């Protein structure tokens, strides 16, 4: 009997640019610096299919950021495609489409600001770790092209039959710190904040002398990301509406004896590197290696949305639930961002941005803008 496999794919439907939901003039102008940042990455050779973006990026240099001029620029240089998620069932030689949807999910993220120290103190007892020396990355794409973009993390052990690569330690196996001794990068004062720093992937740490350093994603232990909010909902500890970042933090603070049980439900563990703060008004570097723009940079699944591309999203504002339609730029990725219509919107730095990001859990529709005459699939890195 053939094995049945369910596959999610992207479908792209060409639509007239004027058929897209209208983006407010102010949002169009605010998104322009993020587009120019994507062009910087294209020019540096840090994104795929650079030649395809050369014409609109070169033209953008002469454009004055005034809404009517920007609309003319987009109409002159881009085609629009509606993104659809198609679920297909494969069984041997047979295949059938189960569902096609134009609605996906958007969440929010931000750059946390934690209090910390370069040394352990009575206050700062929670370590942030750099990438450990024994963490291996195995890239099999040259042998198995279907695994392009997928890297396995592991560690090397000795067995009676020789050396063997096994999965790296899970969060629970790393919890007591013994296996990561010597890899401490910084120390912070709150295990819940440290956990959500891993979820966000980057942040800032304010040291006792008042100076601030950035920490960015260095690597991951290779275990799949699992939502602790979903775990709490499944066990009746929180309702779906309560399972925001703020709701999870509140539950954790009122159940300190169950904190480790909660955090260990997510076996994924992120390692950090220290980065210069640079411009304190700029966001952290995303996967495109440009500073993220608050409210206008999104994390995407690069299997379906090319990094650097403009995307129009239609969703709701997390603070008011009012309709939110924006031009955003695909400038980051994330371990939990999987699928054609899965997005994570960057809201900025600090507590206020965190309060907004933590409430972003809405349906979303999306349209990708690609250079004239090209199809979205031709811009995906393979």
N, C-alpha and C positions, 0 to 999 in steps of 0.2 A: 504494500500500500504506500503510495507516494507521501512524503512528508509535506504537510501544509505549512506554508510560511506566509505571514502577513507583512506586507511592505508598505511603507508610507513614502510617497513620491510627491514631487512638485509638478503642478501644471501651470503654465503661464498663458494667459489669454490677453491678446493685444486689445487695447481700448484707446479711444481718442483721449488725448491729454485733457481736453476740456470736460470729459466725462468724469474725471476724478473728483472726489469731494473737495470743496473749496478750502484752500489754506489761507488763513488770515495774512494780510500784508505784513504785520509785525512779526509773525512766526516765520514767514518767508525770509525776511531780512535777518532775523536772529539765527536762522539755519545757515546763512551764507558762509560765515567763518568756518563752520564744520565742513562744508563742501570744499573750501580752499585747503583745509587740512588734509582731506582725502587726496587732493591733487598733489600736495607735498609728498605724501606716501607713494603715489604713483610715480612721481618724478624720481624718487630715490630708489625705485625698483623694489619696493617692499610689498607690492601687491601684484596679483597675477594679471596677465593680459593687458599690460601697460599701454600698448599701442592703441588699443580700443578707446582708451580714455584721453589720449593725447589731444585730440581736436577740441573737445569741450573744455578741458583744463587750460589749454593755451588761450582759448577765447575768453575764459573767465577772468583772466588777468586784466583785461581791458574793460570789464563790466563795473559800472557804478552800482553799489548795493541799494537801489531804490526799487520798490516792489514792482511797478510796471515794467521796468527794464529787466528785472530778474525773471518775470513771467515770459517775456519775449525770448530771453536767453534759453529757458527751459524748452519752450515750444520749438525753437530753432535747432536745438542740439539733441533732444531726447525723445524716445518713444516710451510709452507707458504700457506696462503689462500687469494685469491683476494676478496675484499669487493665489493659487488654489492648492489645497492638500488633498491628494488622492490616495485612498487606502485600497490596496489590491491584495488579493489572496492568490498565492501561487501554489499549485499542487502538481509537481512534475511538469509536464508539457502544457498543462491547462492553467489558465489565469482568468480571474474575473475581478472586476472593480466592485468593491463593497460600498464605497462612499466617496463623494467629492464635496469638499466644504470650502467656503470662502471665509470662514471664521476660525481664528486661532486664539492664542492666549498671550497676553503681555503682562509682565511683572516689572518691578522697578528695582534699581540698585543705586548705591551711593558710595561715597568715599568716607568711611568712618574716621573719627578722630578719637584716639585712645590716649590715656595717660600711661606713661611708661618710663623705663629706665634701661640703661645699658648693663646694669648689674642687678642681681637678685637682692631685694631688700625685704624687710618685714611687710611692706605694703605691696611691692611688685613681685608676685610669686608665680605668675602664669607666663610660661615661655612662649615666644614666637620662634619658630625654627627656620634655619636656612636649609637648603637642600642637602640631605645627608650624603656622605661619600659612598655609601653602599647601595644607593638607589640606582638601578640600571634602567635604561630606556632601550627597548627593542623595537626597531623599525623594520617591518617585514614587507614594505611596499615594493621593494625591488624584486622580490621573489613572488609575492602575491599582490598584483596590482589592485585587486579589489579591496585591499586593506589600506590603500593610500589615505593618508591623513590620520590613521589610527596607530597609536604607539602603545606598546605594552610596558608597564612598569613592573619591575621585579627586583630580586636580590639573588645572589649566588650562594649556594650551599654545597658542602661536600657530602657525597653519598658513597656507599661502597662501590658504586659503579662509575664514580667520577663526579665532576661538578655538574650542578643542575640549577637552572633558573626557576624560581618559584615566585608566587605573588609577593609583593611587598607587604609589610605589616599593615593591618587595618587600624582605624582610629582607636578602637578598644585596646588593641595590642600595643599601641604607642602611648597609651594614656598615662602610665606611671613615669614616663620620661627616661627610663633606663636605656632604652634602645636608641634614644636620640641624644644621649649625654655628649656634650661637647659641641652640639650643633645649635645651641641657643643663640639667637640673633638679638633679641630684645626681650624685656620682661614687662608685662602689663599687669593691671590690678583686677581684672574682671574676666572670669572664664567664659561668661556668656558673650561679652563683647568680643573676646578673642575668637569665639566660634563664628560669630557673624562677620568678623573680619575675613575669615576663611571663605565664607559664603560669597562675600562681595569680591574677594580676590585682590584687593589693594586697599590702602588706607594711609592715614597719617598717625604718628605717635609723637605726643608732646613730652619732652624730657623734663626732668626737675629744674633745669636751668632756664626753661622757657623756650628753648630751641625746638624745632619741629623737623622730623625726618619723615620721608615717605617710605613705605614698604610696598613692594609689588610682587605679583605672582612669580615664583621661581620654578615650581614644579608641583606635582601631585603624586600621591601614593598609588594611583591607578585603580583604586576601588570605585565602584559606581556611586554617584551622588544619590542620596535618598533624603526625601523631605521629612524633617522632624515635625513640621506642622501637620503633614498628612498623618503621621503616626499618632499624634495627639488626637486628631479628629477621629481616626479609626477606633481609638479606644474610649471615645466619649469624654475625653478630658477637656476638649474645646469644641465649639461648633465651627463650621466652615467659615462663618463670618468672623469669628474670634481669632482664627489662625493666621493673623498677620504677624509681622516681625514683632510689633509691640505686644501683641497678645501672647506670643510664645515667650518673650522675655518676661512678661508679668507672671506667667505660669511657672517659669523656671525659678524666679525669685521667691515665689511662695511655696515651692517644693524643692528646697535646696538638697534634701536628702535623695532626691531622684534625678539630680542634674546629670550625673554621669550616665545613668540609664538612658536619659533623653538624648544626650549628645552622641552617644555611641550607636544610636539608630542610623546615623549617617556614617558609614565606614570610610568615606572619602576624607582625605587629610591634605591640606595645602601647605606648601613650604614657601617661604618668602625670601626676597633679597632687598637690601637697603638701597634706596635711590635718593639722589639729591632732590630737595624740595622744588628747586627751580622757581618758576612764577607761582606764588601762593594763590593767585586767582585762577590758575589753570587747573583743569582736572588731571587725573592720573593718565598714564599712557595705557591705551587699549591694545588689542591684538594687532591693530594696524600700525602700532608704534607712533601714534600721534596723540596729543592730549585730548581727552574727551571733553565735549562741550555739554554743559548741564542743560538737560531738557531736549537736546537735539542729537545726541549720539546714542545708538542702540547696539546691543549685543545681538548677534544673529547666529544661525547655524550656517556656516560657510559652505556646506554641501548644497544649499539651496539658494542662498543670497550672497552674491559676491562681496567680499570685503571692500569697503570704500564707496559702494553704490548708494545713490539717493533712494529713499523709500518714503512713500506717503503712507502714513498710518491713520486709521480712523478708529478711535476708541473712546474712553472716558477719562476725565481728569481724576486722579485718585483723591484729591482733597475735596472736590465738590460733586463728583460724578457727572459733571456737565460734559457734553460732547467735546472731544479733543481731536482735532485733525491737524497734523503737522507734517512738514517735510523733515525727515531725520536722515542721518547718515549711518550706514552699517560699518562701525569702526571697532567692534569688540566681539568676543565670543565668550562662552561660558559653559561649564560642565553640565548644567541643567538645561541649556538652551538647545533643544533638539527638535527638528522638524521644520517644514517650510514656513509655517505661520506661528513660530514661537519667537518672541522678542523680549528683550530686557532693556528698559529705558533708563538711562543714567540721569539722575536728578541733582547731582552736585555733591558738596562736601559738608559734613557735620550733621548735627542733630536735626535741624529743620529739614534738610534734604532726606535724612533717614526716615523722618516721620511721614513724609510724602511717599517715598519709595516703598516703605513697608506696607502701605495701603494699596499699592498698585497690583491688582489682580483682576483684570478685566478681559472681556472678549476684544478682539481686534480684527480688522480687515486691513489688507496692505496691497500696495501697488509699487512695483519696482520701476525705476527710470533707468533706461540703458541708452547708450549712444545710438543715434539714428542708424537704422538698417541692421542692427544686431539683435539677436535673441538672447534672453537672460542665460540660457543654458550654456551658451558659448563663452561666457565670462566666468564660469565656475572653475576654480582650481581643481585639476584632476591629478 
